[in-house]
Amino acid sequence: MTPIMAVARFESLFRKSASLDVDKDDLKRLGDLLGKKLYDLLVVAKATAKANGRDIILAHDLPVTAGLRRSIHDFDELDEELALDPILERLAVHPPLEMTYGADVDELLPHLLGGLTVALARTFRILDPGLVNPTTTHWERAVAVFDTLL
């Protein structure tokens, strides 16, 4: 699968967000997590759209919490970018949503994924305040938190 960003950009984003050192193996883990969480968010958004009698997912259907909104805002202030196509590649491994989404969702997705990335970096720091370089165990714990909350 195509990486969601260059390794140097990824390392910079995690350093800026939570003073963490990460590497290319962590980048693959991040891409996998973002693909999974994006699919989960779109499944909930699909249910919301259906409940409102629509056959298209709109941005306001996505379950974006206040904390995730803050992380999106913080990501946007870092002036970083994520490539959307590699994340959409990861969505292809999931069952089809059988519903399209609007242009507003297309616009929001890179910011949403960036916000999830910032939130993940900060989750590592919350779980282990002295952490410098996340290990597999740290990733497993952070993913468990995300699976519980998102």
Stockholm file with secondary structure:
# STOCKHOLM 1.0

chainA/1-150         MTPIMAVARFESLFRKSASLDVDKDDLKRLGDLLGKKLYDLLVVAKATAKANGRDIILAHDLPVTAGLRRSIHDFDELDEELALDPILERLAVHPPLEMTYGADVDELLPHLLGGLTVALARTFRILDPGLVNPTTTHWERAVAVFDTLL
#=GR chainA/1-150 SS CCCSSCHHHHHHHHHHHHSCCCCHHHHHHHHHHHHHHHHHHHHHHHHHHHHTTCSEECGGGSCCCHHHHHHHHHHHHTTCCCCHHHHHHHHTTSCCCSSEECHHHHHHHHHHHHHHHHHHHHHHHHHCTTCSSCCHHHHHHHHHHHHHHC
#=GC SS_cons         CCCSSCHHHHHHHHHHHHSCCCCHHHHHHHHHHHHHHHHHHHHHHHHHHHHTTCSEECGGGSCCCHHHHHHHHHHHHTTCCCCHHHHHHHHTTSCCCSSEECHHHHHHHHHHHHHHHHHHHHHHHHHCTTCSSCCHHHHHHHHHHHHHHC
//
